[in-house]
Amino acid sequence: MTSADRKKEQSRLWRVPGIDGVELMRATYIDHVFPKHAHDGFAIGVIEQGALGFYYRGENIVASPGTINLVNPDEVHTGHAVSEAGWTYRMFYLDALLLQKAACQIADRTSQMPFFQAGVIHDLPLADMIRRLHIDSEKNAVSRLEAESRLLSMLCQWIVRHADASPSLRSVGHEHRPVEKVREYIEENYSQDVSIEQLSSIANLSPFYLIRAFRRETGLPPHAFQIQVRVRRAKDLVKSGRSLADTAYETGFTDQSHLTRHFKRIVGVPPGKYRSFVQDGRKPEN
């Protein structure tokens, strides 16, 4: 292994502001070898490049690109590159209680800590869910409500589809009034950094059940509805001549690029072009 190859190794560890019990890591390892060790919580990630070999639950297994690698709390395991190319992955390190709370919300009753037999999962939709949330969190491109909601949905999908003795998913009933109360709260407090727990308290429903009930009633999860309201308000501010930086701040987006990304996605053009269209009447171009 040359010195040039070793320089390619890199890792970054961070947390999402406002969300406890979660650490994220993006790393590329080439000649690094993890000795036998264990975590006090769950670890789950997606292999982006290369392949990770590890000893887990009495056997040596390989996680290839696109697969999910995971370990249960206190489960001894190792980690090494399968080839000289090394491996690149994105990892979530999760407090065990987060998984237990998610399991309880799935069935809406007390539930045991989930257990996962397999150390490698082949599930492309779940892998994509994990990877996208990880990337957006690294870019600081999600609100607190979105990060919490997507994380909870990810955990619940993981449990329902892959845990041993998975709890039965509670069916969603008609929750028009609770959802309407949450809608009204979001519309009145669109710029605030609200949490899914706050909305859950308003609706008197568990967070995961609320997400599903809100989607059934409105067609969108709460965080997506919040973005819709923020973009509508941003359009009004842009029309009034407010700067894009001030508009982003006043509507609750993390920064101007965060505003621009969602504005273009929903309106079809960036806010700057929309402003030009409003000011001179020209048809905006993509």
Secondary structure, 3 states (H helix, E strand, C coil): CCHHHHCCCEEEEECCCCCCCEEEEEEEECCCCEEEECCCCEEEEEEEEECEEEEECCEEEEECCCCEEEECCCCCEEEEECCCCCEEEEEEEECHHHHHHHHHHHHCCCCCCCECCCCEECCHHHHHHHHHHHHHHHCCCCCHHHHHHHHHHHHHHHHHHHCECCCCCCCCCCCHHHHHHHHHHHHHCCCCCCCHHHHHHHHCCCHHHHHHHHHHHHCCCHHHHHHHHHHHHHHHHHHCCCCHHHHHHHCCCCCHHHHHHHHHHHHCCCHHHHHHHHHHCCCCCC
